[in-house]
Amino acid sequence: MSLLIYAESAEGKFKKVAFELASYAKKVAETLGTTVTAVTVNISDVSELAKYGVDKILKVNNDKLAGFTAKAYADVIKQAAQKEGAKVVLLSSTTDSIYLSSLVAVALEAGFASNVVGLPVSTSPFQVKRNAFSNKAFNITEINTAIKVLGLAKNSYGIFENAGSATEEDFNPTIDENDFGVKVASVEKGSGKVSIADADIVVSGGRGLKGPENWGLIENLASVLGAATACSKPVSDLGWRPHSEHVGQTGKPVATNLYIAIGISGAIQHIAGINSSKVKVVINSDPEAPFFKVADYGIVGDAFDIVPQLTEKLKAFKAQHS
């Protein structure tokens, strides 16, 4: 009995969440007295997974899977789990994996727990801690099915090296043409140097910036911090920024180590989507902005005065410590 993870990737490279998932899986496997198997799709060099405790890697290479199709990918993961006799299947909580998890659980007749934020509370019975109520609370969920599917919340465990050796095996699952009923017409990619999905820091702007011509404030600060840029829903609706940068409950949820909100009042949907971030900073001229109620640090003032000063101070700090 092994533990199976889906090591997510994009454009031939592993996403950072794959390494967090592998780190988490290794610890769970040690508790269960088993090994970690990873299934990958269209990755030529998979050896990096061995650094994080993966014991075996099933390599799927198939041109039909070049574009993400949830049903087809879920079928691949199901077949990998059946081949390995996996009783625990782990996925991350990216947009793609959120689609996949429920499909995999149904296919395997497994219990499914999403938004898992820690190691199992108990393995007999099998219980996990999860985020609930838009990340405002936690609950303990018990899974009684023979096979269990878990969705690990991003940045909830961390990335830890546990170097070893991993065997690699070509895996050729049966591809069902009926799995491709949904076609991807186009993919809109963010223009930032750092993707929101992989970012440890996100600098986000709202309508307080007054127009797209002022977005340099966000980009300059993000550049100094090595951060991704993002925006609130009204900003993307107005066409100031692409929808791929919209974060929040109705956009991309984020769980970064640091989230900086500039000129964002803090609508409930936005707060719900970023509430899992570890440290939240808000800069707003309105002291009554709802964001201040959930922020760890807040600055009341004009972003056009504060942000350039903050950017220059950070540049000076980095220069002194480089």
C-alpha positions as CSV (number, residue, x, y, z in Angstrom):
1,M,0.0,0.0,0.0
2,S,1.5,3.3,-1.1
3,L,0.4,6.9,-0.8
4,L,-0.1,8.6,-4.1
5,I,0.3,12.3,-5.0
6,Y,-0.4,14.1,-8.2
7,A,2.7,16.3,-8.8
8,E,1.2,19.2,-10.7
9,S,3.1,21.0,-13.4
10,A,2.9,23.6,-16.1
11,E,4.8,24.1,-19.3
12,G,7.0,21.1,-18.6
13,K,8.0,22.2,-15.1
14,F,6.8,21.3,-11.6
15,K,4.8,23.9,-9.8
16,K,6.0,24.8,-6.3
17,V,2.9,23.2,-4.8
18,A,4.2,19.8,-6.1
19,F,7.1,20.1,-3.7
20,E,4.9,21.1,-0.8
21,L,2.6,18.2,-1.5
22,A,5.6,15.8,-1.7
23,S,7.0,17.1,1.7
24,Y,3.6,16.6,3.3
25,A,3.1,13.2,1.8
26,K,6.5,12.0,3.1
27,K,5.5,12.8,6.6
28,V,2.1,11.2,6.3
29,A,3.7,8.1,4.8
30,E,6.1,7.8,7.7
31,T,3.1,7.8,10.1
32,L,1.3,5.2,8.0
33,G,4.4,3.1,7.5
34,T,4.2,3.3,3.7
35,T,5.9,4.9,0.7
36,V,5.2,7.9,-1.5
37,T,4.5,7.4,-5.2
38,A,4.0,10.5,-7.5
39,V,2.2,10.5,-10.9
40,T,3.4,13.2,-13.3
41,V,2.1,14.3,-16.7
42,N,4.4,15.3,-19.6
43,I,7.5,16.1,-17.5
44,S,10.8,14.9,-19.0
45,D,13.0,15.4,-15.9
46,V,11.2,14.3,-12.7
47,S,14.3,13.7,-10.6
48,E,13.7,16.8,-8.5
49,L,10.8,15.1,-6.7
50,A,13.2,12.7,-5.0
51,K,14.6,15.7,-3.0
52,Y,11.3,15.9,-1.1
53,G,10.8,12.3,-0.2
54,V,9.1,10.7,-3.2
55,D,10.1,7.0,-3.5
56,K,8.6,6.2,-6.9
57,I,7.5,8.3,-9.9
58,L,5.0,7.2,-12.5
59,K,5.8,9.1,-15.7
60,V,2.9,9.7,-18.1
61,N,3.8,11.1,-21.5
62,N,1.0,11.5,-23.9
63,D,0.4,14.3,-26.4
64,K,-3.4,14.0,-25.8
65,L,-2.7,15.3,-22.3
66,A,-0.8,18.4,-23.5
67,G,-3.7,20.6,-22.5
68,F,-5.3,20.3,-19.1
69,T,-8.6,18.4,-19.2
70,A,-10.0,17.7,-15.8
71,K,-11.8,14.5,-16.6
72,A,-8.9,12.9,-18.5
73,Y,-6.4,13.9,-15.8
74,A,-8.7,12.5,-13.1
75,D,-8.9,9.2,-15.0
76,V,-5.0,9.1,-15.1
77,I,-4.8,9.6,-11.4
78,K,-7.5,7.0,-10.7
79,Q,-5.6,4.4,-12.8
80,A,-2.3,5.3,-11.0
81,A,-4.0,4.9,-7.6
82,Q,-5.4,1.5,-8.6
83,K,-2.1,0.3,-10.0
84,E,-0.3,1.2,-6.8
85,G,-3.0,0.1,-4.4
86,A,-3.0,3.6,-2.9
87,K,-5.3,4.1,0.1
88,V,-4.5,7.8,0.4
89,V,-4.4,10.1,-2.6
90,L,-3.1,13.7,-2.2
91,L,-3.7,16.7,-4.4
92,S,-3.0,20.4,-3.9
93,S,-5.6,23.2,-3.9
94,T,-4.7,25.0,-7.1
95,T,-7.6,25.8,-9.5
96,D,-6.8,22.6,-11.6
97,S,-6.5,20.3,-8.6
98,I,-9.8,21.6,-7.0
99,Y,-11.5,20.4,-10.2
100,L,-9.6,17.1,-10.1
101,S,-10.1,16.2,-6.5
102,S,-13.8,15.6,-6.5
103,L,-13.6,13.7,-9.8
104,V,-10.9,11.4,-8.5
105,A,-12.8,10.8,-5.3
106,V,-16.0,9.8,-7.2
107,A,-13.9,7.5,-9.5
108,L,-12.3,5.8,-6.6
109,E,-15.5,5.8,-4.4
110,A,-13.4,7.6,-1.8
111,G,-14.1,10.1,0.9
112,F,-12.8,13.6,0.1
113,A,-11.5,16.3,2.4
114,S,-10.6,19.7,0.9
115,N,-8.6,22.6,2.4
116,V,-6.6,20.3,4.7
117,V,-4.2,22.5,6.7
118,G,-2.1,20.0,8.8
119,L,-1.0,16.5,9.2
120,P,-3.7,14.0,10.2
121,V,-5.0,14.5,13.7
122,S,-5.5,10.8,13.9
123,T,-4.9,7.8,11.6
124,S,-7.3,5.5,13.3
125,P,-9.9,6.8,12.8
126,F,-8.5,8.9,10.0
127,Q,-9.1,12.6,10.9
128,V,-7.8,15.8,9.3
129,K,-8.0,19.5,10.2
130,R,-9.5,21.7,7.5
131,N,-10.3,25.4,6.9
132,A,-14.0,26.1,7.0
133,F,-16.3,29.1,6.6
134,S,-14.1,30.9,4.0
135,N,-11.0,30.4,6.2
136,K,-12.6,31.9,9.3
137,A,-12.6,28.6,11.3
138,F,-11.3,25.1,11.4
139,N,-13.1,21.7,11.6
140,I,-11.9,18.2,12.2
141,T,-13.2,15.8,9.4
142,E,-13.3,12.1,9.8
143,I,-13.0,9.9,6.6
144,N,-14.2,6.3,7.0
145,T,-13.9,5.1,3.4
146,A,-11.2,2.6,2.4
147,I,-9.6,5.1,0.1
148,K,-9.2,8.7,1.1
149,V,-8.6,11.8,-1.1
150,L,-7.1,14.9,0.5
151,G,-6.7,18.4,-1.0
152,L,-3.9,20.2,0.8
153,A,-4.3,23.9,1.2
154,K,-1.5,26.0,-0.3
155,N,1.2,27.2,2.1
156,S,-0.3,25.2,4.9
157,Y,2.6,22.8,5.5
158,G,5.7,24.2,3.8
159,I,8.5,22.7,1.7
160,F,11.1,20.5,3.3
161,E,13.9,18.6,1.6
162,N,14.1,14.9,2.5
163,A,16.6,13.7,-0.1
164,G,16.6,10.1,-1.2
165,S,16.4,8.1,-4.4
166,A,13.3,7.5,-6.4
167,T,12.6,4.9,-9.0
168,E,11.1,6.1,-12.3
169,E,8.6,4.1,-14.3
170,D,6.9,4.9,-17.6
171,F,3.1,4.6,-17.0
172,N,0.7,4.3,-19.9
173,P,-2.9,4.6,-18.7
174,T,-5.8,4.0,-20.9
175,I,-7.0,7.2,-22.5
176,D,-10.7,7.4,-23.0
177,E,-11.7,9.7,-25.9
178,N,-15.0,10.5,-24.0
179,D,-12.9,12.3,-21.4
180,F,-12.2,15.1,-23.9
181,G,-15.8,16.4,-24.3
182,V,-14.8,19.7,-22.9
183,K,-12.3,21.6,-25.1
184,V,-10.1,24.5,-24.0
185,A,-10.6,27.4,-26.4
186,S,-7.9,29.7,-25.0
187,V,-5.8,30.3,-22.0
188,E,-5.2,33.8,-20.6
189,K,-1.8,34.1,-18.9
190,G,-0.8,36.7,-16.4
191,S,1.9,39.2,-17.5
192,G,3.8,39.4,-14.2
193,K,7.3,38.1,-13.8
194,V,6.1,36.0,-10.8
195,S,2.9,34.0,-11.1
196,I,0.2,34.4,-8.4
197,A,0.0,30.6,-8.0
198,D,3.7,30.3,-7.0
199,A,4.2,33.6,-5.2
200,D,5.2,33.8,-1.6
201,I,4.4,37.6,-1.7
202,V,1.6,39.3,-3.5
203,V,1.2,43.0,-4.0
204,S,-2.4,43.9,-4.9
205,G,-4.0,47.1,-6.0
206,G,-7.6,48.4,-6.0
207,R,-9.6,51.3,-7.3
208,G,-7.7,53.6,-4.9
209,L,-5.0,53.8,-7.5
210,K,-7.5,55.8,-9.6
211,G,-6.5,54.4,-13.0
212,P,-4.3,51.9,-14.9
213,E,-1.7,54.6,-15.6
214,N,-0.7,54.4,-11.9
215,W,-0.1,50.7,-11.8
216,G,3.7,51.4,-11.8
217,L,3.3,51.9,-8.0
218,I,2.3,48.2,-7.7
219,E,4.8,46.9,-10.2
220,N,7.8,48.8,-8.7
221,L,7.0,47.6,-5.2
222,A,6.4,44.0,-6.4
223,S,9.7,44.0,-8.3
224,V,11.7,45.0,-5.2
225,L,10.0,42.3,-3.1
226,G,10.1,39.6,-5.8
227,A,6.4,39.5,-5.6
228,A,3.5,38.8,-7.9
229,T,1.1,41.6,-8.8
230,A,-2.7,41.2,-8.4
231,C,-5.8,43.3,-8.2
232,S,-9.3,43.5,-6.8
233,K,-12.4,42.5,-8.8
234,P,-13.5,46.1,-9.6
235,V,-10.1,46.8,-11.1
236,S,-10.3,43.8,-13.5
237,D,-14.0,44.5,-14.3
238,L,-12.9,48.1,-15.3
239,G,-10.3,46.6,-17.6
240,W,-7.4,48.2,-15.8
241,R,-5.8,44.8,-15.3
242,P,-6.4,41.3,-16.8
243,H,-8.8,39.0,-15.1
244,S,-5.9,36.6,-14.5
245,E,-4.7,39.0,-11.8
246,H,-8.0,39.2,-10.0
247,V,-7.7,37.6,-6.5
248,G,-10.5,36.9,-4.1
249,Q,-13.3,34.4,-3.5
250,T,-14.6,35.0,-7.0
251,G,-11.1,35.2,-8.6
252,K,-8.0,33.4,-7.6
253,P,-7.8,32.5,-3.9
254,V,-4.3,33.1,-2.5
255,A,-2.5,31.8,0.6
256,T,0.8,33.7,0.5
257,N,3.2,34.4,3.3
258,L,2.7,38.2,2.8
259,Y,-0.2,39.9,1.1
260,I,-0.1,43.7,0.6
261,A,-3.4,45.4,-0.3
262,I,-3.0,49.0,-1.7
263,G,-6.1,51.1,-2.2
264,I,-8.5,48.1,-1.6
265,S,-11.4,48.7,0.7
266,G,-11.9,45.0,1.6
267,A,-15.1,43.6,0.3
268,I,-16.1,40.4,2.0
269,Q,-15.5,38.3,-1.2
270,H,-12.0,39.7,-1.5
271,I,-11.2,39.1,2.2
272,A,-12.5,35.5,2.0
273,G,-10.2,34.8,-1.0
274,I,-7.0,36.1,0.7
275,N,-7.8,35.2,4.3
276,S,-5.4,32.2,4.4
277,S,-2.4,34.5,3.8
278,K,-0.2,34.5,6.8
279,V,0.6,38.2,7.1
280,K,-1.8,40.8,5.6
281,V,-0.8,44.5,5.2
282,V,-3.2,47.2,4.1
283,I,-2.5,50.8,2.8
284,N,-5.6,52.9,2.5
285,S,-6.5,56.5,3.0
286,D,-9.9,55.6,4.6
287,P,-9.4,54.6,8.2
288,E,-12.8,52.9,8.2
289,A,-12.0,50.6,5.3
290,P,-13.1,47.0,6.3
291,F,-9.7,45.6,5.4
292,F,-8.2,47.2,8.5
293,K,-10.3,44.8,10.7
294,V,-8.5,41.7,9.3
295,A,-5.1,43.2,8.6
296,D,-2.0,42.3,10.7
297,Y,-0.5,45.7,9.8
298,G,-2.2,48.8,8.5
299,I,-1.1,52.2,7.2
300,V,-3.7,55.0,6.9
301,G,-2.5,57.4,4.3
302,D,-2.3,58.3,0.6
303,A,-0.8,55.4,-1.4
304,F,0.8,57.8,-3.8
305,D,2.9,59.2,-1.0
306,I,3.5,56.0,1.0
307,V,4.2,53.4,-1.6
308,P,7.1,55.2,-3.4
309,Q,8.7,55.8,0.0
310,L,8.2,52.2,1.0
311,T,9.7,51.0,-2.3
312,E,12.8,53.3,-1.9
313,K,13.3,52.1,1.7
314,L,13.2,48.5,0.6
315,K,15.6,49.2,-2.2
316,A,18.1,50.8,0.3
317,F,17.6,47.9,2.7
318,K,18.4,45.3,0.0
319,A,21.4,47.2,-1.2
320,Q,22.8,47.3,2.4
321,H,22.3,43.5,2.8
322,S,23.2,42.2,-0.6
